[in-house]
């Protein structure tokens, strides 16, 4: 299942040079990840209702091209690693108008209970783990 999240750049997200400030891309990744989770039937609210959180452990971005006010990003989200305890999410961020790759990124996560103690999703949330596995296999 190939899910694409689209997002238009707002003026306030640009810097003095008129380009998107690099720190905003982290927000865009989170927006895309939340969209993706909703689309596969696993919104964050549902996980939290079951006492499961997915904190971010790390972010890696390679900036390739800049975008400016009014441009539209297309963000493709994919799971590149899943162990039950940890998950790595990859992102391809494209400028819709030009087709240029804007950034290539990944976020690393773990699964925890509400006390932020690590859990194995395969054991403590098998229905969610199965959903992730189904998505990875498609």
C-alpha positions in Angstrom: 0.0 0.0 0.0 1.6 3.2 -1.2 0.4 6.2 0.9 1.3 9.7 -0.1 0.7 12.6 2.2 0.5 16.0 0.6 1.2 19.3 2.4 1.3 22.9 1.2 4.0 25.1 2.5 2.9 28.1 4.6 4.6 31.5 4.5 5.4 31.4 8.3 7.5 28.3 7.7 10.0 30.1 5.6 13.1 31.9 6.7 14.5 35.3 5.7 15.8 33.8 2.5 12.2 32.6 1.6 12.9 28.9 1.9 11.5 26.5 4.3 13.5 26.5 7.5 15.2 23.1 8.0 13.6 22.5 11.4 10.1 22.4 9.9 10.8 19.2 8.0 10.7 17.3 11.3 7.1 18.5 11.8 6.2 17.4 8.2 7.5 13.9 8.9 5.4 13.7 12.0 2.3 14.9 10.1 3.0 12.3 7.4 3.5 9.6 10.0 0.2 10.4 11.7 -1.6 10.4 8.4 -0.1 7.1 7.5 -1.1 5.6 10.9 -4.7 6.8 10.4 -4.8 5.4 6.9 -3.7 1.9 8.0 -6.4 1.9 10.7 -4.0 2.5 13.6 -4.3 6.1 14.7 -2.1 7.3 17.6 -5.2 7.9 19.7 -6.2 4.3 19.5 -2.7 3.2 20.5 -2.8 5.5 23.5 -6.2 4.2 24.5 -4.5 0.8 24.8 -1.6 2.3 26.8 0.9 2.2 24.0 3.2 5.1 22.9 5.7 5.4 20.1 8.4 7.9 21.1 10.9 9.1 18.6 14.5 7.9 19.4 16.2 9.7 16.5 15.8 11.5 13.2 18.1 11.5 10.2 17.6 13.9 7.3 19.5 14.5 4.1 18.5 17.8 2.5 18.6 17.7 -1.3 16.6 20.7 -2.6 14.7 23.6 -1.0 11.1 24.5 -1.3 9.3 27.9 -0.7 6.0 29.3 0.2 3.1 27.8 -1.8 5.0 24.7 -2.9 3.4 21.3 -2.2 5.3 18.4 -0.7 4.4 14.8 -1.3 5.7 12.6 1.4 5.8 8.8 1.0 6.0 6.9 4.3 7.3 3.3 4.6 8.5 1.0 7.4 12.1 0.0 6.8 12.6 -2.0 10.0 10.3 -3.5 12.6 11.3 -5.8 15.4 8.3 -5.5 17.7 10.3 -3.4 20.1 11.7 -0.9 17.6 10.6 0.5 14.3 12.3 2.6 11.6 10.2 4.7 9.3 11.6 6.0 6.0 10.3 9.1 4.2 10.8 10.3 0.6 9.8 13.9 0.4 9.2 15.2 -3.1 8.4 18.7 -4.5 5.1 18.0 -6.4 5.7 20.7 -9.0 9.3 19.8 -10.0 9.5 16.1 -8.9 12.8 17.0 -7.1 13.6 15.0 -4.0 13.6 17.6 -1.2 14.7 15.4 1.6 15.3 11.7 2.3 14.7 11.0 6.0 14.1 8.4 8.6 12.8 8.3 12.2 13.6 5.7 14.7 11.1 4.7 17.3 10.4 2.3 20.1 7.2 1.1 21.6 6.5 1.8 25.3 3.8 1.6 27.9 2.4 4.8 29.4 5.3 4.8 31.9 7.7 5.0 29.0 9.0 1.5 29.7 9.8 -0.4 26.5 7.4 -3.1 25.4 7.3 -5.7 22.7 4.3 -4.8 20.5 4.1 -8.4 19.2 3.3 -9.6 22.7 1.5 -6.6 24.3 -0.4 -5.3 21.2 -0.6 -8.2 18.7 -3.5 -6.7 16.8 -1.3 -3.6 16.2 1.7 -5.6 15.4 -0.2 -7.7 12.8 -1.5 -4.4 11.2 2.1 -3.2 10.9 3.2 -6.6 9.5 0.4 -6.5 6.9 1.5 -3.1 5.8 5.2 -4.1 5.6 4.4 -7.1 3.4 2.3 -5.1 0.8 
